[in-house]
């Protein structure tokens, strides 16, 4: 019973911090991240990391604040730096979610304890029942280099793009929720077939091997971004 009581207490304090019930302070809107200083969630309102939900302790898991959203997070979940406009574009410690939003970088590191759950799906299994899967290249922010990998939109999770290093990997490196993104066509450059996913300041640039494959990905991503979850009639997975 003591264990149950402690678990319920942690859950309630976590929910209170997330929704601002005890502070009365709403979270920053997405478009305000980095532009306006957040009001930090007080340490005593949470007993666990507000990102990975692991309990805090005095020795191994200490509290930190994300300078972008103000959440209380552990060291592992705040091991990122991003420029914040409200602080003169100086680098500040931020959580992974804010880092991805502010920089547009995809976190590909396989850190211990990160990306558990939905990312622990084997590439071969997911590809066998996908809306679309193939090799693509994801360019870095300056467009000069990038990461080549195996990209999948699963049938049972059609609003998310999963990124694997190879077609037989047992776990995805990362994922991109597609809902709400815009799909942009880019002029062909240096024989590369380019297209983008864009939402606010977050932009991902992809390179397909052929123009036909590029069009298929653009169509599949546009459908997912619009919330369409059923396959197109006559469309088979790659």
C-alpha positions in Angstrom: 0.0 0.0 0.0 2.9 2.4 0.8 4.3 1.7 -2.7 1.0 2.4 -4.3 0.6 5.6 -2.3 4.0 6.8 -3.4 3.4 6.1 -7.0 0.1 7.9 -7.0 1.7 10.9 -5.3 4.4 11.1 -7.9 1.8 10.9 -10.6 -0.3 13.6 -9.2 2.6 16.0 -8.6 3.8 15.4 -12.2 0.3 16.1 -13.6 0.0 19.3 -11.5 3.4 20.6 -12.8 2.6 19.8 -16.4 -0.8 21.5 -16.4 0.2 24.4 -14.1 -2.6 23.6 -11.7 -0.6 24.7 -8.6 1.2 27.6 -10.2 -1.6 29.0 -12.3 1.0 29.7 -15.0 0.4 28.3 -18.5 3.2 26.8 -20.5 4.8 28.8 -23.3 3.2 28.4 -26.7 5.4 26.6 -29.2 6.1 29.7 -31.2 7.3 31.5 -28.1 10.0 28.9 -27.3 13.4 30.6 -27.2 11.8 34.0 -27.8 10.5 34.6 -24.3 11.9 33.5 -21.0 9.8 30.8 -19.4 8.6 30.7 -15.9 10.4 27.7 -14.3 8.3 25.0 -12.8 9.3 24.9 -9.1 11.5 22.0 -8.0 9.2 21.0 -5.2 6.2 20.5 -7.6 7.7 17.4 -9.2 9.3 14.2 -8.0 10.3 12.9 -11.5 11.7 14.2 -14.7 9.0 15.9 -16.7 10.3 14.3 -19.9 11.4 10.7 -19.2 9.4 10.5 -15.9 12.2 8.8 -14.1 12.2 9.6 -10.3 14.7 12.2 -9.0 17.1 11.3 -6.3 19.8 13.3 -4.5 22.8 11.5 -5.9 22.3 9.9 -9.3 19.4 11.9 -10.8 19.4 15.6 -10.0 17.0 18.3 -11.1 17.7 20.8 -13.9 15.6 23.3 -15.7 15.2 23.6 -19.5 15.9 27.3 -20.3 13.4 27.2 -23.2 10.3 25.7 -21.7 11.0 25.8 -18.0 10.3 22.1 -17.3 12.2 20.3 -14.5 14.2 17.6 -16.2 17.1 15.2 -15.4 20.6 15.7 -16.6 20.2 13.1 -19.4 17.1 14.7 -20.8 18.7 18.2 -20.7 22.1 17.4 -22.2 21.6 19.8 -25.1 22.5 23.4 -26.0 20.5 25.8 -28.1 20.6 29.5 -28.9 17.8 31.4 -27.1 16.6 34.7 -28.6 15.6 36.1 -25.3 19.1 35.6 -24.0 20.9 37.4 -26.8 21.1 34.2 -28.9 23.6 32.7 -26.3 23.8 28.9 -25.9 21.6 27.6 -23.0 20.8 24.2 -21.6 17.6 22.9 -23.0 15.7 19.6 -23.0 15.7 17.3 -26.1 12.2 18.3 -27.3 13.1 22.0 -27.2 16.5 21.3 -28.8 14.9 19.6 -31.8 12.3 22.4 -32.2 14.8 25.2 -31.9 17.6 23.8 -34.0 15.8 21.5 -36.5 18.4 18.8 -35.7 17.3 15.2 -35.4 18.7 13.5 -32.3 20.3 10.3 -33.7 22.4 9.3 -30.6 21.3 6.0 -29.1 21.6 7.2 -25.5 20.9 4.8 -22.7 17.3 5.1 -21.6 16.2 7.4 -24.4 13.7 6.6 -27.1 12.3 3.5 -25.4 8.9 2.2 -26.3 7.7 3.4 -29.7 11.2 3.3 -31.2 11.8 -0.3 -30.1 10.3 -1.7 -33.3 12.4 -3.8 -35.7 12.9 -2.2 -39.1 12.2 -5.4 -41.0 9.0 -6.1 -39.1 7.7 -2.5 -39.5 8.8 -2.3 -43.2 6.8 -5.5 -43.9 3.5 -3.7 -43.0 4.3 -0.1 -43.9 2.6 2.6 -46.0 6.0 3.4 -47.5 9.6 2.5 -46.7 12.9 3.1 -48.5 16.4 4.4 -48.2 16.6 8.3 -48.0 19.2 10.8 -47.0 18.4 13.4 -44.3 20.6 16.5 -44.8 22.1 18.5 -41.9 21.1 22.1 -41.2 23.5 23.6 -43.7 22.5 21.1 -46.4 26.1 20.0 -47.2 26.1 16.7 -45.4 23.7 14.3 -43.8 22.7 10.9 -42.6 21.6 8.1 -44.9 19.2 5.7 -43.4 16.1 3.6 -43.7 12.8 5.5 -43.4 9.4 4.0 -42.6 5.8 5.1 -42.2 4.2 2.1 -40.5 0.6 1.1 -41.2 -0.2 0.8 -37.5 1.4 4.2 -36.7 0.7 6.2 -39.9 1.3 9.7 -38.6 4.9 9.1 -37.6 8.1 8.7 -39.7 10.6 6.3 -38.2 14.3 6.6 -39.0 16.6 3.5 -38.9 20.3 3.4 -39.7 19.8 0.2 -41.7 16.9 -1.9 -42.9 17.6 -4.7 -40.4 18.1 -2.7 -37.3 16.0 -3.8 -34.3 15.4 -0.2 -33.1 14.8 3.1 -34.7 17.2 6.0 -34.0 14.5 8.5 -33.8 11.0 9.5 -35.1 9.3 12.5 -36.5 5.6 13.1 -35.8 4.3 14.2 -39.2 0.9 15.7 -38.3 0.8 19.4 -39.1 3.9 19.6 -41.3 4.0 21.0 -44.7 5.7 19.1 -47.6 7.8 21.2 -49.9 9.2 20.4 -53.3 12.7 21.7 -54.0 14.4 22.2 -57.4 16.7 19.4 -58.4 20.3 20.3 -57.5 23.4 18.4 -58.5 21.3 15.5 -59.7 19.7 15.2 -56.2 16.0 14.8 -55.7 15.2 17.1 -52.8 12.1 17.8 -50.7 11.4 19.1 -47.3 9.2 18.8 -44.2 8.5 22.2 -42.6 6.7 23.4 -39.5 7.4 26.8 -38.0 11.2 27.1 -37.8 11.8 23.4 -37.9 12.7 22.1 -41.3 13.9 18.6 -42.5 15.5 18.3 -45.9 15.5 14.8 -47.6 17.2 13.4 -50.7 15.6 10.6 -52.6 17.4 8.3 -55.1 14.9 9.0 -57.9 12.3 11.5 -58.8 9.6 8.9 -58.7 10.6 7.9 -55.1 10.7 11.5 -54.1 7.1 12.0 -55.4 5.9 8.9 -53.5 7.4 10.1 -50.3 6.0 13.6 -50.7 2.5 12.2 -51.3 2.8 9.8 -48.3 4.1 12.5 -45.9 1.4 15.0 -47.1 -1.3 12.5 -46.3 0.1 11.8 -42.9 0.6 15.5 -42.2 -3.1 16.0 -43.0 -4.1 13.2 -40.6 -5.1 10.7 -43.3 -4.4 7.2 -41.8 -5.7 4.8 -44.5 -3.5 3.7 -47.5 -4.2 5.1 -50.9 -6.2 2.8 -53.1 -3.8 0.7 -55.2 -0.8 2.0 -53.3 1.6 -0.7 -52.0 4.4 -0.4 -49.6 7.9 -0.2 -51.1 
